[in-house]
Amino acid sequence: MKKYIIIALVSGSVLTSCGEYNKVLKSTDYEYKYEAAKSYFGKGQNTKAAAILEELITILKGTDKAEESLYMLGMTYYNQGDFITASHYFSTYYNTYPRGTYTEQARFYSGKALFLDTPEPRLDQSSTYKAIQELQMFMEYFPASNRHQEAQQMIFDLQDKLVMKDYMAARLYYDLGSYTGNSSYSTTGNNYLACIVTAQNALKDYPYTKLREDISILLLRAKYDMAKESVEEKKEERMRDAIDEYYAFKNEFPESKYIKEVENIYKDAKKYVKEINE
C-alpha cells in the first residue's frame, strides 16, 4: 500500500511541476516569466530556462533585465553542451554590451565553448582557429583576469591539435614515399617534398610544440630518403642537405630516442659527399 502512495505522490509532484511550467509558458506577465527563468536556471533546469529566455530576450530588449537574460541564455546552452549556440549568445552579449556586467565571463565562455566543440586533429580545423582567436581576444581585453591562465592553456591545447594535424599530414606524405615511375624527383609535388614542406611549416609556426622532436626526425628522414632516390646529379646536393639536417637535429636533441637512427642516416649520407670522404 505504501508503495502505491509513494508512486502517487511522485506522479502528482511531476504533474504539478509540468503544470507550473506550462503556466509560465502561457503567461503574458513577463516579470513573472523572468523570475521563473532565473529560478529554473538556478535549479539547473536549463532546458526550461532556455525556452523561456528565448522569448524574453526580444521582449525585454532595452530594459534593465535584458542584459542578464541574454547572458543566462548563453549559459543555459553551455550547460546543456550545445556549445555552438552558447558561443553565439555569448558573442551577441559582449557585442551588445561591450562594458556589461558579464562581458568578461561572456568573452571567456564564448572561447571555452568553441574550445570544447573542436574536432579531433584528423578533421577540418576551421573551428579550432576560431576558438584560438576568441580566446586570444578574451586575453587581450582582460589581461588581468583570473581566467587568464586557463585561457592560455586552452590556446596551447588547441595549438597542439593543429600541430598534430600537420604532423599526421607530414607522416602520411612520408609513408606514401615516391611516385611510381618518378625516379628523378623532378616534379614539385612528390610526397617526400610535401612531407618536408609540411614539417618545416609546422616547426616554424609552432616552435615550442611537444611534437618538435617527432616532426624533426620526420623531416630528416624525408630529406635523406628523397636524396637517396634522386638521380645521380642531384644526389650529392640533397645528401648535403640531409647532413645539415642531421647536425641541426643532433644539436637540438643530443639524447634523442631516435639517436641511433640519426647516426645511421649520417653514416650512410656522408658516403655521397666528396669532401667528407676525401
Beta strands, then each sheet from edge to edge (+ up, - down):
end
